[in-house]
Amino acid sequence: MTDSARTAGAAAGTDSRTGSGIGDGTRAVRAGLPEPVKHEPTLPGPVFAAHFHLPGDPTGPYTYGRDENPTWTLLERAIGELEAPSSGDDVETLVFASGMAAISAVLFSQLRAGDVVVMPDDGYQALPLVHEQLAAYGIEVRTAPTGGDAQLDVLDGAKLLWIETPSNPGLDVCDVRRLADAAHARGALVAVDNTLATPLGQRPLDLGADFSVASGTKQLTGHGDILLGYVACRDADLAASVKRWRKIVGAIPGPMEAWLAHRSLATLQLRAERQNANALAVAEALRGRAEVTGLRYPGLSDDPSHKIASQQMRRFGCVVSFTLPSRARADRFLDALRLVDDATSFGGVRSTAERRGRWGGDAVAEGFVRFSAGAEDPEDLVADVLRALVETDEAAASAEPAN
């Protein structure tokens, strides 16, 4: 069976061996597995090799470790099966050393001096650094907010539209299909950062995107112990240009990281279900708190992005954002949490939260908190959050001068 046949079968929601319809959990558990071989493991271990036996002309899939690795091949096949659109189109996937390596590969492989790229002004914290580098190469960078599909207003003449939805950390959502149609009508390519949603929450290629890009460091792998990124696309020429960039810069994952990532995919649906449910429970618990403002979670029925998110997302993610009255209140809240680690990143099985303003790169208030729900029991997690808020409020009240 060819890789493309396996991918097409998975994309159509059909097990290519049995022909029966399968769900997300089954797809995640079986994604990218090789054909069974007697006495061999179900998922072969990592292949550590800088070079391979190669007599004669350099033909075949594996020649040098910077270009290909059997462990990557299985992981790329697995992610491709999860990202594949319902049309059954083949998907080519490339894995990278980190999410930023994947982002950079798309941008710098597709853009040249004189080109125009449209990017969100409320996206991932490292994007301003990317803007500076693109500008240094003579590429015009236009920015607009994610919410309200504002990027539509600056699309004319663009070579590439970069979408991040939901946005990180503000959790705004834009209409991917509307933006993709408008960009394609103007001759622009479309890339979507799918990190917050994961392939089980949203399939950008199904919504018209040319590239689906993500950090696999986050919920995709879910254990906070590896760095990884990937690019998935349907067009073979686009994939080849991204692969060429990967070869030039050498931004490749180690075989152990690739193997750990593939192993982690088997529990993606289980983790996503619990984490998304926990995020909604935390958001609902925060909804009535007087000290909480700017609460955002696309799964809340009254969230500004809920309508469009409901149309294009199957799961709303594990991240909740909100603002407490001050930097001091946010810091005290984080210190009071017992089940939530004060750490950056998101998507892990253990809940994390941080005051995002400490990094200085996001346009957020000093008391802005990005909360990533883990896989704890929801009652325990909500109780911990509410207790920490009460303790924070009491500390704030006792610190106020008496009248």
DRENTORMAR-757942 format. One line per 2 residues: number of its first residue (from 0); for each residue y, z negated, x negated of C-alpha. Coordinates in steps of 0.5 Angstrom, whole numbers, plus 500, padded with zeros to 3 digits. Layout:
# DRENTORMAR-757942
NUM) Y:Z:X | ... .
//
This chain:
# DRENTORMAR-757942
0) 500:500:500 | 507:502:497 .
2) 513:497:496 | 517:501:501 .
4) 511:501:507 | 511:493:506 .
6) 519:493:506 | 519:497:512 .
8) 513:494:516 | 517:487:515 .
10) 524:490:517 | 521:492:524 .
12) 518:485:525 | 511:487:524 .
14) 506:485:519 | 504:492:515 .
16) 497:489:515 | 495:487:522 .
18) 501:491:526 | 502:485:530 .
20) 509:482:531 | 511:476:526 .
22) 517:471:526 | 521:469:521 .
24) 517:463:519 | 511:468:518 .
26) 515:473:514 | 518:468:510 .
28) 511:465:508 | 508:472:506 .
30) 515:475:503 | 513:479:497 .
32) 506:477:496 | 502:482:492 .
34) 495:485:495 | 490:479:495 .
36) 485:480:489 | 479:476:488 .
38) 480:469:484 | 487:471:483 .
40) 493:466:485 | 496:468:492 .
42) 503:468:488 | 502:469:481 .
44) 505:465:476 | 511:467:472 .
46) 511:472:467 | 514:470:460 .
48) 515:477:456 | 521:480:452 .
50) 516:486:451 | 510:489:454 .
52) 505:493:450 | 507:501:450 .
54) 504:506:447 | 506:513:447 .
56) 512:515:451 | 516:509:455 .
58) 513:511:462 | 511:505:467 .
60) 515:500:471 | 515:495:465 .
62) 518:496:458 | 523:491:456 .
64) 524:484:459 | 532:486:460 .
66) 530:491:465 | 524:489:469 .
68) 519:483:470 | 513:483:474 .
70) 516:476:477 | 522:479:479 .
72) 519:485:482 | 515:480:487 .
74) 521:476:488 | 526:482:489 .
76) 520:485:494 | 520:478:498 .
78) 528:478:499 | 528:485:501 .
80) 523:484:506 | 528:478:509 .
82) 534:482:508 | 531:489:511 .
84) 535:492:517 | 531:492:524 .
86) 531:500:523 | 525:499:518 .
88) 530:503:513 | 527:501:506 .
90) 531:496:502 | 532:496:494 .
92) 534:489:492 | 536:487:485 .
94) 536:479:482 | 541:476:478 .
96) 542:470:473 | 547:467:479 .
98) 551:469:485 | 557:471:481 .
100) 553:476:477 | 551:479:483 .
102) 558:479:486 | 561:482:479 .
104) 555:487:479 | 557:490:485 .
106) 565:490:484 | 565:493:477 .
108) 559:498:478 | 563:501:484 .
110) 570:500:482 | 574:504:477 .
112) 582:504:475 | 586:507:480 .
114) 581:504:486 | 583:500:491 .
116) 579:494:494 | 580:489:500 .
118) 578:482:499 | 578:476:503 .
120) 584:471:501 | 580:465:503 .
122) 573:466:500 | 569:463:495 .
124) 573:459:489 | 571:464:484 .
126) 574:470:487 | 581:469:484 .
128) 578:470:477 | 575:476:480 .
130) 582:479:482 | 585:478:476 .
132) 580:481:472 | 580:487:477 .
134) 587:488:476 | 587:488:469 .
136) 582:494:469 | 587:497:473 .
138) 584:496:480 | 589:494:486 .
140) 586:488:490 | 589:487:497 .
142) 587:481:500 | 587:478:508 .
144) 584:472:511 | 577:473:514 .
146) 579:470:521 | 581:475:526 .
148) 578:481:522 | 585:481:519 .
150) 582:486:513 | 583:492:518 .
152) 590:492:517 | 590:493:509 .
154) 584:498:509 | 587:505:508 .
156) 586:508:502 | 580:503:500 .
158) 574:504:496 | 571:498:497 .
160) 571:492:503 | 569:486:501 .
162) 567:481:506 | 565:474:506 .
164) 562:471:513 | 562:465:514 .
166) 568:464:509 | 567:459:504 .
168) 569:453:505 | 573:455:511 .
170) 568:457:516 | 572:463:519 .
172) 567:469:521 | 569:476:522 .
174) 566:482:526 | 562:485:520 .
176) 560:491:525 | 567:493:527 .
178) 570:492:520 | 564:496:517 .
180) 565:502:522 | 573:502:520 .
182) 571:502:513 | 566:507:513 .
184) 571:512:517 | 576:511:511 .
186) 571:513:506 | 570:506:504 .
188) 564:502:502 | 562:495:505 .
190) 559:489:501 | 558:482:505 .
192) 557:476:502 | 551:473:506 .
194) 550:466:502 | 552:462:507 .
196) 548:465:513 | 542:467:509 .
198) 538:473:511 | 535:468:517 .
200) 542:467:519 | 545:474:519 .
202) 543:481:516 | 549:485:514 .
204) 545:491:513 | 543:491:520 .
206) 551:490:522 | 553:497:518 .
208) 554:494:511 | 552:498:504 .
210) 551:492:500 | 548:485:502 .
212) 550:480:496 | 548:472:496 .
214) 548:467:491 | 540:465:491 .
216) 542:458:488 | 544:455:495 .
218) 540:455:502 | 536:461:500 .
220) 532:457:495 | 534:450:497 .
222) 533:445:492 | 539:445:488 .
224) 535:446:481 | 536:454:480 .
226) 541:459:479 | 540:466:482 .
228) 543:471:485 | 541:478:489 .
230) 544:485:491 | 540:488:497 .
232) 542:495:499 | 539:501:502 .
234) 542:507:498 | 538:509:492 .
236) 544:511:488 | 548:505:490 .
238) 542:501:487 | 541:505:481 .
240) 549:504:479 | 548:496:480 .
242) 542:496:476 | 545:500:471 .
244) 550:495:471 | 545:489:470 .
246) 542:492:464 | 549:493:461 .
248) 551:486:461 | 544:483:461 .
250) 545:478:467 | 538:477:469 .
252) 534:471:471 | 529:468:467 .
254) 522:469:470 | 521:461:471 .
256) 527:461:476 | 525:468:479 .
258) 518:464:480 | 521:458:483 .
260) 525:462:488 | 520:466:491 .
262) 516:459:491 | 522:456:495 .
264) 522:462:500 | 516:460:503 .
266) 519:454:506 | 526:457:508 .
268) 525:458:515 | 523:451:516 .
270) 529:448:512 | 534:453:515 .
272) 532:450:522 | 532:443:520 .
274) 539:444:516 | 542:448:522 .
276) 540:443:527 | 543:437:523 .
278) 549:441:521 | 550:442:529 .
280) 549:434:530 | 554:432:525 .
282) 559:437:527 | 558:434:535 .
284) 558:427:532 | 565:429:529 .
286) 568:432:534 | 571:426:538 .
288) 573:422:532 | 581:421:532 .
290) 581:421:524 | 578:428:524 .
292) 582:434:524 | 580:442:523 .
294) 573:441:525 | 569:448:523 .
296) 562:450:525 | 561:456:528 .
298) 555:453:532 | 560:449:536 .
300) 561:452:543 | 569:451:542 .
302) 569:453:535 | 574:459:534 .
304) 569:463:531 | 563:462:536 .
306) 564:468:540 | 563:473:534 .
308) 558:469:530 | 554:468:537 .
310) 554:476:537 | 552:477:530 .
312) 548:471:527 | 542:468:529 .
314) 543:461:525 | 550:458:524 .
316) 548:455:517 | 548:448:514 .
318) 555:447:512 | 561:444:516 .
320) 568:443:514 | 573:438:516 .
322) 579:434:514 | 581:427:513 .
324) 588:424:513 | 589:424:506 .
326) 585:425:499 | 584:417:499 .
328) 581:417:506 | 576:423:504 .
330) 574:420:497 | 573:413:501 .
332) 569:417:506 | 565:420:500 .
334) 564:414:497 | 561:410:503 .
336) 556:415:504 | 549:413:503 .
338) 544:419:505 | 549:424:502 .
340) 550:426:495 | 558:427:492 .
342) 556:434:489 | 559:441:489 .
344) 555:447:492 | 551:447:498 .
346) 544:449:502 | 540:444:499 .
348) 534:439:502 | 539:433:501 .
350) 545:433:504 | 551:434:500 .
352) 559:433:501 | 565:434:497 .
354) 573:434:497 | 574:441:496 .
356) 581:440:493 | 579:437:487 .
358) 577:444:484 | 584:446:485 .
360) 582:453:487 | 582:453:495 .
362) 588:453:499 | 585:447:503 .
364) 588:440:505 | 587:434:500 .
366) 583:431:505 | 579:437:506 .
368) 571:436:506 | 566:441:506 .
370) 559:438:508 | 552:441:507 .
372) 547:438:512 | 540:437:508 .
374) 533:436:511 | 534:428:513 .
376) 532:426:520 | 538:428:524 .
378) 539:421:527 | 539:418:520 .
380) 544:423:517 | 549:422:523 .
382) 549:415:523 | 550:415:516 .
384) 556:419:517 | 559:415:523 .
386) 558:409:519 | 562:411:513 .
388) 567:414:517 | 568:407:520 .
390) 568:403:514 | 573:408:511 .
392) 578:407:517 | 577:399:516 .
394) 579:400:509 | 585:404:511 .
396) 587:399:516 | 586:393:512 .
398) 591:397:506 | 596:398:511 .
400) 602:393:510 | 603:388:516 .
402) 609:388:520 .
//
